C-alpha cells in the first residue's frame, strides 16, 4: 500500500509541475522600418572643451563674377562644457559668416553659414573664416572657388544692326 501511495503522490507531483508553465513575456509589436535614417549619436569627448565640424572646407566650383553663394558648416560641441563663438576674422568684406552667439551645449550642433559675394573678384579664390571661442581657442573653415567673367551682353539683336530711322505712319 505504501508503494501505491508513493507512486500516486509522485504522479500528482509530476503532473502539477508540468502543468505550471511560466507565462510568456509580452513583446511589443514590431515597428515598421523608418524611411529616414536615424541620426548617429554624438560621441562626447573626455575634454571640457572640444568640437567637430561636419566639414572644414567647401568648393563652390566655378561661379560667375557678381554672384553670391553660401555654404553651411555644422559645428557640434563634443566636449563636456558649453562653447560660445564670440567673434570671427575674415580677409575681406566679401566673406560673411553667420552663427549663433548663444552657448552651444554638449552634444548639440549649430550651423555656421558662410556667404561669399564675388562682385569685383576674378580668378581663383581661397578664403578662410577664423572663429574665436570664449575660452580663447580659434579654428578656421575654408572655401574656394573660381570666379569667371560675367557673360557679355550683346546690345544688338541677332541681325547685328538696328534701324534707327523713325517709321512713317
Secondary structure, 3 states (H helix, E strand, C coil): CHHHHHHHHHHHHHHHHHHCCCCCCCCCCCCCCCCCCCCCCCCCCCCCCCEEECCCEEEEEEEECCCEEEEEEEEEECCCCCECEEEEEECCCCEEEECCCCCECCCCEEEEEEEEECCCCCEEEEEEEEEEECCCCEEEEEEEEEEECCCCCCCCCCCCCCCCCCCCC
